[in-house]
Amino acid sequence: MTLWLFLHITGSVLFVGNIITAAFWKVRADIEGNPSHIHRTAKNVMLADYVFTLPGLLLLIVSGIVMAGRSGFGIGGMNWLTASLVLFGVTGLIWGGVLIPLQKSMIRHSGHSVECGAVTAGYKKASRYWAIFGTIATLLPLAILYFMVSKPF
């Protein structure tokens, strides 16, 4: 169980760490307002999702399933594990259904911003929605992390 716990914690660090760090660098690039820097950052946010967030996600899922199975935890009724799985599913829907398309849009619009020499309205709109849904998709895993550590119910 120690190896699975280590893999689970590693997955959590990769997953939560990257979503917070990527948002930090993207917000800083937006504040700077340099279209070239914004474009590079938007592309690197997407790359970081594939290099860190996705492997972290896979580690969390596999290790979580194994540990839950070995521990005998059930997902019947409302408990910390069920709540965590629901929040994890909502996070996945936001990430796959909203954030990834918005990131692709930000890359496309930021590339156009580089060509125009100024940040376009299309980029600003995509970035604003990314910030809103990204905040939600960041707070939910933090709630899950709290549930995993404290097991409040």
KOLFIGU-470456 format. One record per residue (C-alpha): residue in one letter; residue number from 1; y, z, x. Coordinates in nm, 2 decimals. Example, Ala and Ser with C-alpha at 12.3 -4.5 7.8 and 13.67 -1.06 7.14 Angstrom:
REC   res     n        y        z        x
REC     A     1    -0.45     0.78     1.23
REC     S     2    -0.11     0.71     1.37
//
This chain:
REC   res     n        y        z        x
REC     M     1     0.00     0.00     0.00
REC     T     2     0.23     0.06     0.29
REC     L     3     0.24    -0.31     0.39
REC     W     4     0.31    -0.41     0.03
REC     L     5     0.59    -0.16     0.01
REC     F     6     0.74    -0.28     0.33
REC     L     7     0.72    -0.64     0.20
REC     H     8     0.88    -0.54    -0.12
REC     I     9     1.17    -0.36     0.05
REC     T    10     1.21    -0.66     0.29
REC     G    11     1.23    -0.89    -0.02
REC     S    12     1.48    -0.66    -0.18
REC     V    13     1.70    -0.66     0.13
REC     L    14     1.68    -1.04     0.16
REC     F    15     1.75    -1.10    -0.21
REC     V    16     2.02    -0.84    -0.27
REC     G    17     2.17    -0.87     0.07
REC     N    18     2.21    -1.25     0.05
REC     I    19     2.36    -1.26    -0.29
REC     I    20     2.63    -1.00    -0.20
REC     T    21     2.70    -1.16     0.15
REC     A    22     2.72    -1.51     0.01
REC     A    23     2.97    -1.41    -0.25
REC     F    24     3.18    -1.23     0.01
REC     W    25     3.20    -1.54     0.23
REC     K    26     3.27    -1.77    -0.07
REC     V    27     3.55    -1.55    -0.20
REC     R    28     3.70    -1.54     0.15
REC     A    29     3.69    -1.91     0.18
REC     D    30     3.85    -1.95    -0.17
REC     I    31     4.13    -1.71    -0.07
REC     E    32     4.20    -1.90     0.25
REC     G    33     4.23    -2.22     0.04
REC     N    34     4.13    -2.47     0.31
REC     P    35     3.93    -2.75     0.14
REC     S    36     3.72    -2.82     0.45
REC     H    37     3.63    -2.45     0.49
REC     I    38     3.56    -2.41     0.12
REC     H    39     3.33    -2.72     0.13
REC     R    40     3.14    -2.59     0.43
REC     T    41     3.11    -2.25     0.27
REC     A    42     2.99    -2.39    -0.06
REC     K    43     2.71    -2.58     0.12
REC     N    44     2.61    -2.28     0.32
REC     V    45     2.59    -2.06     0.01
REC     M    46     2.34    -2.30    -0.13
REC     L    47     2.15    -2.32     0.20
REC     A    48     2.15    -1.94     0.23
REC     D    49     1.99    -1.92    -0.12
REC     Y    50     1.70    -2.13     0.00
REC     V    51     1.67    -1.96     0.34
REC     F    52     1.71    -1.59     0.23
REC     T    53     1.73    -1.55    -0.15
REC     L    54     1.43    -1.76    -0.24
REC     P    55     1.19    -1.60     0.02
REC     G    56     1.32    -1.26    -0.08
REC     L    57     1.25    -1.34    -0.44
REC     L    58     0.89    -1.45    -0.36
REC     L    59     0.83    -1.14    -0.16
REC     L    60     0.96    -0.93    -0.45
REC     I    61     0.74    -1.10    -0.70
REC     V    62     0.42    -1.10    -0.50
REC     S    63     0.45    -0.75    -0.36
REC     G    64     0.57    -0.61    -0.69
REC     I    65     0.27    -0.76    -0.88
REC     V    66     0.02    -0.63    -0.62
REC     M    67     0.17    -0.28    -0.61
REC     A    68     0.20    -0.25    -0.99
REC     G    69    -0.16    -0.36    -1.03
REC     R    70    -0.29    -0.12    -0.77
REC     S    71    -0.08     0.17    -0.91
REC     G    72    -0.20     0.11    -1.26
REC     F    73     0.16     0.07    -1.40
REC     G    74     0.16    -0.11    -1.73
REC     I    75     0.44    -0.31    -1.88
REC     G    76     0.36    -0.19    -2.23
REC     G    77     0.64     0.01    -2.39
REC     M    78     0.97     0.08    -2.23
REC     N    79     0.96     0.22    -1.88
REC     W    80     1.14     0.15    -1.56
REC     L    81     0.90    -0.13    -1.47
REC     T    82     0.94    -0.31    -1.80
REC     A    83     1.32    -0.28    -1.79
REC     S    84     1.32    -0.40    -1.43
REC     L    85     1.11    -0.71    -1.52
REC     V    86     1.34    -0.79    -1.81
REC     L    87     1.65    -0.77    -1.60
REC     F    88     1.48    -0.97    -1.32
REC     G    89     1.39    -1.24    -1.57
REC     V    90     1.75    -1.25    -1.70
REC     T    91     1.87    -1.27    -1.34
REC     G    92     1.63    -1.56    -1.28
REC     L    93     1.76    -1.75    -1.59
REC     I    94     2.12    -1.70    -1.48
REC     W    95     2.04    -1.81    -1.12
REC     G    96     1.83    -2.11    -1.21
REC     G    97     2.01    -2.22    -1.53
REC     V    98     2.37    -2.15    -1.44
REC     L    99     2.44    -2.06    -1.08
REC     I   100     2.25    -2.33    -0.90
REC     P   101     2.41    -2.61    -1.12
REC     L   102     2.75    -2.45    -1.06
REC     Q   103     2.68    -2.44    -0.68
REC     K   104     2.60    -2.81    -0.68
REC     S   105     2.92    -2.87    -0.88
REC     M   106     3.12    -2.67    -0.63
REC     I   107     2.97    -2.87    -0.34
REC     R   108     3.06    -3.19    -0.52
REC     H   109     3.41    -3.08    -0.62
REC     S   110     3.48    -2.92    -0.28
REC     G   111     3.38    -3.25    -0.12
REC     H   112     3.63    -3.43    -0.34
REC     S   113     3.89    -3.16    -0.25
REC     V   114     3.84    -3.25     0.12
REC     E   115     3.91    -3.61     0.03
REC     C   116     4.22    -3.52    -0.17
REC     G   117     4.35    -3.27     0.08
REC     A   118     4.39    -3.00    -0.19
REC     V   119     4.15    -2.78    -0.39
REC     T   120     4.08    -2.96    -0.72
REC     A   121     4.09    -2.82    -1.07
REC     G   122     3.72    -2.91    -1.10
REC     Y   123     3.63    -2.69    -0.80
REC     K   124     3.85    -2.40    -0.93
REC     K   125     3.68    -2.42    -1.28
REC     A   126     3.33    -2.42    -1.13
REC     S   127     3.42    -2.14    -0.89
REC     R   128     3.56    -1.93    -1.17
REC     Y   129     3.24    -1.96    -1.37
REC     W   130     3.03    -1.90    -1.06
REC     A   131     3.22    -1.58    -1.00
REC     I   132     3.16    -1.46    -1.36
REC     F   133     2.79    -1.54    -1.38
REC     G   134     2.74    -1.45    -1.01
REC     T   135     2.88    -1.10    -1.07
REC     I   136     2.64    -1.05    -1.36
REC     A   137     2.35    -1.19    -1.15
REC     T   138     2.44    -0.94    -0.87
REC     L   139     2.48    -0.63    -1.09
REC     L   140     2.15    -0.68    -1.26
REC     P   141     1.94    -0.66    -0.94
REC     L   142     2.15    -0.35    -0.84
REC     A   143     2.04    -0.19    -1.17
REC     I   144     1.68    -0.29    -1.09
REC     L   145     1.71    -0.14    -0.74
REC     Y   146     1.83     0.18    -0.91
REC     F   147     1.53     0.18    -1.15
REC     M   148     1.29     0.12    -0.86
REC     V   149     1.42     0.41    -0.65
REC     S   150     1.49     0.66    -0.93
REC     K   151     1.22     0.56    -1.19
REC     P   152     1.44     0.73    -1.46
REC     F   153     1.21     0.67    -1.76
//
